[in-house]
């Protein structure tokens, strides 16, 4: 009896320990994350339709055909059952088709680059609503958030009004990272010299955890920030408070901020260089650096000129050969043809 209670207690221990976990992934506060959680639930249930019967039948067969059960029918020559084959192959095939269809639909619906079409399942986006643009830069080991339309920037703090679409433009300063707010949407990679995007919306006010989901070095564990979902009034007050700081973020300040550091406190900048994100993305924050887009544009123009020059040269050579051939025909004396 005691051993049974011990075994039963050990089985319940993981359940008790997990009871204190915050299952924010399965109970998020943003519509995109909510749709992703529904996808997880539906996919899991569809797979359990196969897994659970297989486990049950494995136990049943092991018990029914155990050595001591002499009443079980013994059929050593049995090798085929059409009915059993249909069940074994038909059921998984139907589930795979359902999973494939579900994955195809949600892959397009939840594309992070796709503009939002609704605030939640009951409310479309009102006409004329402009999304809040946030430029995200993954630094070592902290996060920089730039609000280009508001002219402010923050470090390790992000805020957005409830029920307003948010468009994130994401890049990194040195190494690849991953931007992740479980309550809002799935993770999106941040890569230096490249821009990724995420469209999302927060539907409930509150304070949510954001962090890096991709290992990026020694300070990775402390690369966390708070995301605040606010009412429109509270967000306006937050913006005013940030602007009241009066601290400016220019290129020189960014080069200092960019240096590796850990556990950076929250910082707010009342003004920000409007071209800073473009310079970070194109890796030309320093005055002695050429922007990647300028370099690629110059190379493209040079290549186009080289192609046109080669085509013109080829056309000229063809024209000269034609002229020479025509001149030879025209200058040939009539007596030549008679010989």
Helices and strands as residue ranges (DSSP letters): H 2-18, H 31-64, H 82-109, E 118-120, E 123-124, E 132-139, E 142-147, E 152-155, E 157-161, E 166-172, E 177-181, E 185-190, E 196-200, E 206-212, G 220-222, E 224-230, H 232-244, E 248-249, H 251-257, E 267-269, E 271-272, H 276-281, H 292-330, H 334-338
